[in-house]
Amino acid sequence: MTASFAERLRAREKLVGTIVTLAAPEVAEVLSGAGFDWLFVDTEHAPLDMLAAQTLLAAARVPCVVRVADGHEATIKKALDIGAAGIVVPMVNTASQARSIVQFAKYPPLGVRGVGIVRAQGYGFGFADYVNTANERTAVIVQCEHVAAVEAIDAIAAVEGVDAIFVGPYDLSGSMGRLGDVEHPEVLAALATVRDACQRAGRALGIYVASAERARAFVAQGYSLVAVGIDAQLLGQAGRGIVAMLA
């Protein structure tokens, strides 16, 4: 059986993706064809509901991870039921939150995820195979994007079932009184604290960056899960580049 996204994540393979915010299945198709390893479907900040997210997942040709709006049981369950390869949960600041998220994402006996007849298991046609393998093949990723999470990072990284810590540098900088200044020495020191904790715990480490150049620098530091850019920005930057060259 081909290694799942979750298994590759745990092995800390380099996985390069980008953030999808536009509710057009063609976007997921095009970005899949561009060669990305995975897509980050954002239902937290983007105006995407679960039906729109499901349409993107159906069009994609690479694994899709859904960033949910919160860590509530129903939210996590719906994201996995539409066929997400994993979830990214924002603003996880304590180990207790992380443990609850793992519970909601795993079927018994590892957790409390409920069972429905849904897209993830082929609307029932692949039911047995899916429920028997989902706990192993579903990625649970928690976001470290607040100074409180940095302070609790060793405990969060130690939670069994958390596959990766994904840093949100912009919100983290804001929580430190440095909104948007992601290169400030204090913010970089916080990132180093998170990196060191993940390396001690053997957890994969992820981050959002705006450019491939910055992504390279983080990969060199041990980050293996990188989301580079956002679909709307990529489109806008390509357009601006054309205009600038022909000005």
LINQUIFEN-V932533 format. One record per residue. N is the residue number from 1. PSI is psi in whole degrees, 0 to 359 (none if undefined). BURIAL is b if it has 9 or more other ideal C-beta (glycine too) atoms within 8 Angstrom, else e. D_FIRST is the distance of its C-alpha to the first C-alpha in Angstrom with 1 decimal. Layout:
n:N psi:PSI burial:BURIAL d_first:D_FIRST
n:N psi:PSI burial:BURIAL d_first:D_FIRST
This chain:
n:1 psi:136 burial:e d_first:0.0
n:2 psi:140 burial:e d_first:3.8
n:3 psi:135 burial:e d_first:6.4
n:4 psi:166 burial:b d_first:8.5
n:5 psi:316 burial:b d_first:12.2
n:6 psi:318 burial:b d_first:13.3
n:7 psi:320 burial:b d_first:11.4
n:8 psi:324 burial:b d_first:12.7
n:9 psi:313 burial:b d_first:16.0
n:10 psi:330 burial:e d_first:16.4
n:11 psi:355 burial:e d_first:15.8
n:12 psi:40 burial:e d_first:18.6
n:13 psi:152 burial:e d_first:17.4
n:14 psi:120 burial:e d_first:20.0
n:15 psi:113 burial:b d_first:19.1
n:16 psi:125 burial:b d_first:21.9
n:17 psi:186 burial:b d_first:22.7
n:18 psi:162 burial:b d_first:25.8
n:19 psi:133 burial:b d_first:27.5
n:20 psi:125 burial:b d_first:27.9
n:21 psi:347 burial:b d_first:31.1
n:22 psi:131 burial:e d_first:32.2
n:23 psi:57 burial:e d_first:31.6
n:24 psi:120 burial:e d_first:30.9
n:25 psi:332 burial:b d_first:27.5
n:26 psi:329 burial:e d_first:28.5
n:27 psi:314 burial:b d_first:28.3
n:28 psi:322 burial:b d_first:24.6
n:29 psi:312 burial:b d_first:24.1
n:30 psi:315 burial:e d_first:26.3
n:31 psi:326 burial:b d_first:24.8
n:32 psi:316 burial:b d_first:21.2
n:33 psi:341 burial:e d_first:22.7
n:34 psi:345 burial:e d_first:24.5
n:35 psi:6 burial:e d_first:21.4
n:36 psi:148 burial:b d_first:21.0
n:37 psi:331 burial:e d_first:17.7
n:38 psi:162 burial:b d_first:18.5
n:39 psi:141 burial:b d_first:21.5
n:40 psi:99 burial:b d_first:23.8
n:41 psi:117 burial:b d_first:25.3
n:42 psi:104 burial:b d_first:28.6
n:43 psi:7 burial:b d_first:30.1
n:44 psi:303 burial:e d_first:32.4
n:45 psi:329 burial:e d_first:34.7
n:46 psi:155 burial:b d_first:33.9
n:47 psi:56 burial:e d_first:35.5
n:48 psi:125 burial:b d_first:32.1
n:49 psi:181 burial:e d_first:31.9
n:50 psi:330 burial:b d_first:28.7
n:51 psi:317 burial:e d_first:29.2
n:52 psi:319 burial:b d_first:29.5
n:53 psi:319 burial:b d_first:26.4
n:54 psi:322 burial:b d_first:24.5
n:55 psi:320 burial:b d_first:25.9
n:56 psi:317 burial:b d_first:24.7
n:57 psi:322 burial:b d_first:21.1
n:58 psi:330 burial:b d_first:21.2
n:59 psi:336 burial:b d_first:22.5
n:60 psi:153 burial:b d_first:20.2
n:61 psi:10 burial:e d_first:17.4
n:62 psi:163 burial:b d_first:16.1
n:63 psi:141 burial:b d_first:15.3
n:64 psi:133 burial:b d_first:18.7
n:65 psi:132 burial:b d_first:20.2
n:66 psi:123 burial:b d_first:23.4
n:67 psi:117 burial:b d_first:26.4
n:68 psi:166 burial:b d_first:28.2
n:69 psi:336 burial:e d_first:32.0
n:70 psi:177 burial:e d_first:32.2
n:71 psi:22 burial:b d_first:30.6
n:72 psi:153 burial:e d_first:31.8
n:73 psi:311 burial:e d_first:29.7
n:74 psi:323 burial:e d_first:30.1
n:75 psi:313 burial:b d_first:29.2
n:76 psi:316 burial:b d_first:26.0
n:77 psi:315 burial:b d_first:25.0
n:78 psi:319 burial:b d_first:25.8
n:79 psi:320 burial:b d_first:23.8
n:80 psi:324 burial:b d_first:20.6
n:81 psi:333 burial:b d_first:21.5
n:82 psi:355 burial:b d_first:21.8
n:83 psi:16 burial:b d_first:18.1
n:84 psi:142 burial:b d_first:18.4
n:85 psi:346 burial:b d_first:15.5
n:86 psi:179 burial:b d_first:18.2
n:87 psi:150 burial:b d_first:22.0
n:88 psi:124 burial:b d_first:24.7
n:89 psi:124 burial:b d_first:27.8
n:90 psi:160 burial:b d_first:31.1
n:91 psi:53 burial:b d_first:34.0
n:92 psi:108 burial:b d_first:32.5
n:93 psi:354 burial:e d_first:35.5
n:94 psi:158 burial:b d_first:35.2
n:95 psi:327 burial:b d_first:32.8
n:96 psi:317 burial:e d_first:33.8
n:97 psi:315 burial:b d_first:32.5
n:98 psi:319 burial:b d_first:29.2
n:99 psi:320 burial:b d_first:28.9
n:100 psi:319 burial:b d_first:29.7
n:101 psi:315 burial:b d_first:27.1
n:102 psi:316 burial:b d_first:24.4
n:103 psi:317 burial:b d_first:25.8
n:104 psi:335 burial:b d_first:25.9
n:105 psi:350 burial:b d_first:22.2
n:106 psi:140 burial:b d_first:20.8
n:107 psi:156 burial:b d_first:21.0
n:108 psi:146 burial:e d_first:23.2
n:109 psi:1 burial:e d_first:23.6
n:110 psi:340 burial:e d_first:22.6
n:111 psi:204 burial:b d_first:24.5
n:112 psi:18 burial:e d_first:26.4
n:113 psi:131 burial:b d_first:24.3
n:114 psi:163 burial:e d_first:25.7
n:115 psi:130 burial:e d_first:24.0
n:116 psi:169 burial:e d_first:24.8
n:117 psi:105 burial:e d_first:23.8
n:118 psi:177 burial:b d_first:22.5
n:119 psi:324 burial:b d_first:20.5
n:120 psi:326 burial:b d_first:17.6
n:121 psi:37 burial:b d_first:16.7
n:122 psi:33 burial:e d_first:18.0
n:123 psi:35 burial:e d_first:21.5
n:124 psi:336 burial:e d_first:20.7
n:125 psi:334 burial:e d_first:18.8
n:126 psi:30 burial:e d_first:15.4
n:127 psi:305 burial:b d_first:17.3
n:128 psi:315 burial:e d_first:16.0
n:129 psi:317 burial:e d_first:12.3
n:130 psi:308 burial:b d_first:13.3
n:131 psi:336 burial:b d_first:16.0
n:132 psi:343 burial:e d_first:14.0
n:133 psi:350 burial:e d_first:11.4
n:134 psi:321 burial:b d_first:13.8
n:135 psi:323 burial:b d_first:15.6
n:136 psi:329 burial:e d_first:12.8
n:137 psi:10 burial:b d_first:11.4
n:138 psi:127 burial:b d_first:15.0
n:139 psi:132 burial:b d_first:17.0
n:140 psi:114 burial:b d_first:20.6
n:141 psi:127 burial:b d_first:22.9
n:142 psi:145 burial:b d_first:26.7
n:143 psi:134 burial:b d_first:29.4
n:144 psi:104 burial:b d_first:32.2
n:145 psi:27 burial:b d_first:34.9
n:146 psi:149 burial:b d_first:38.1
n:147 psi:330 burial:b d_first:40.2
n:148 psi:325 burial:b d_first:39.8
n:149 psi:323 burial:b d_first:36.1
n:150 psi:318 burial:b d_first:36.9
n:151 psi:332 burial:e d_first:39.4
n:152 psi:16 burial:b d_first:36.8
n:153 psi:325 burial:b d_first:33.8
n:154 psi:317 burial:b d_first:33.5
n:155 psi:321 burial:b d_first:33.3
n:156 psi:314 burial:b d_first:30.9
n:157 psi:338 burial:b d_first:28.5
n:158 psi:352 burial:e d_first:28.7
n:159 psi:124 burial:b d_first:27.5
n:160 psi:131 burial:e d_first:24.4
n:161 psi:345 burial:b d_first:21.6
n:162 psi:120 burial:b d_first:22.9
n:163 psi:332 burial:b d_first:20.2
n:164 psi:154 burial:b d_first:22.5
n:165 psi:125 burial:b d_first:26.2
n:166 psi:118 burial:b d_first:27.0
n:167 psi:134 burial:b d_first:30.6
n:168 psi:93 burial:b d_first:32.8
n:169 psi:331 burial:b d_first:35.6
n:170 psi:311 burial:b d_first:38.0
n:171 psi:324 burial:b d_first:38.3
n:172 psi:315 burial:b d_first:38.4
n:173 psi:323 burial:b d_first:41.3
n:174 psi:320 burial:b d_first:43.0
n:175 psi:344 burial:b d_first:42.9
n:176 psi:8 burial:b d_first:44.6
n:177 psi:22 burial:e d_first:47.3
n:178 psi:43 burial:b d_first:46.0
n:179 psi:121 burial:e d_first:44.4
n:180 psi:345 burial:e d_first:42.8
n:181 psi:70 burial:e d_first:43.8
n:182 psi:352 burial:b d_first:40.4
n:183 psi:4 burial:e d_first:41.9
n:184 psi:140 burial:b d_first:44.5
n:185 psi:325 burial:e d_first:44.6
n:186 psi:322 burial:e d_first:44.3
n:187 psi:317 burial:b d_first:41.1
n:188 psi:324 burial:b d_first:39.7
n:189 psi:322 burial:e d_first:40.6
n:190 psi:319 burial:b d_first:38.8
n:191 psi:321 burial:b d_first:35.6
n:192 psi:324 burial:e d_first:36.0
n:193 psi:316 burial:b d_first:36.4
n:194 psi:314 burial:b d_first:33.1
n:195 psi:312 burial:b d_first:31.4
n:196 psi:321 burial:e d_first:32.8
n:197 psi:318 burial:b d_first:31.9
n:198 psi:321 burial:b d_first:28.2
n:199 psi:321 burial:b d_first:28.2
n:200 psi:321 burial:e d_first:29.9
n:201 psi:351 burial:b d_first:27.5
n:202 psi:28 burial:e d_first:24.3
n:203 psi:143 burial:b d_first:23.5
n:204 psi:150 burial:b d_first:22.1
n:205 psi:131 burial:b d_first:25.1
n:206 psi:165 burial:b d_first:25.4
n:207 psi:153 burial:b d_first:28.4
n:208 psi:134 burial:b d_first:29.9
n:209 psi:156 burial:b d_first:32.0
n:210 psi:341 burial:e d_first:34.1
n:211 psi:158 burial:e d_first:33.6
n:212 psi:326 burial:e d_first:31.3
n:213 psi:314 burial:e d_first:34.1
n:214 psi:325 burial:b d_first:34.0
n:215 psi:319 burial:b d_first:30.2
n:216 psi:317 burial:e d_first:30.5
n:217 psi:320 burial:e d_first:32.9
n:218 psi:323 burial:b d_first:30.7
n:219 psi:320 burial:b d_first:27.6
n:220 psi:336 burial:e d_first:30.1
n:221 psi:355 burial:e d_first:30.9
n:222 psi:1 burial:b d_first:27.4
n:223 psi:129 burial:b d_first:26.2
n:224 psi:343 burial:b d_first:22.5
n:225 psi:105 burial:b d_first:22.2
n:226 psi:134 burial:b d_first:24.9
n:227 psi:115 burial:b d_first:26.1
n:228 psi:114 burial:b d_first:28.6
n:229 psi:177 burial:b d_first:31.2
n:230 psi:141 burial:e d_first:31.5
n:231 psi:312 burial:b d_first:31.2
n:232 psi:321 burial:e d_first:34.9
n:233 psi:319 burial:b d_first:36.0
n:234 psi:318 burial:b d_first:34.0
n:235 psi:313 burial:e d_first:35.8
n:236 psi:320 burial:e d_first:39.1
n:237 psi:320 burial:b d_first:38.9
n:238 psi:318 burial:e d_first:38.1
n:239 psi:315 burial:e d_first:41.1
n:240 psi:324 burial:e d_first:43.4
n:241 psi:318 burial:e d_first:42.5
n:242 psi:312 burial:e d_first:43.6
n:243 psi:316 burial:e d_first:46.8
n:244 psi:321 burial:e d_first:47.6
n:245 psi:332 burial:e d_first:47.2
n:246 psi:6 burial:e d_first:49.5
n:247 psi:none burial:e d_first:52.0
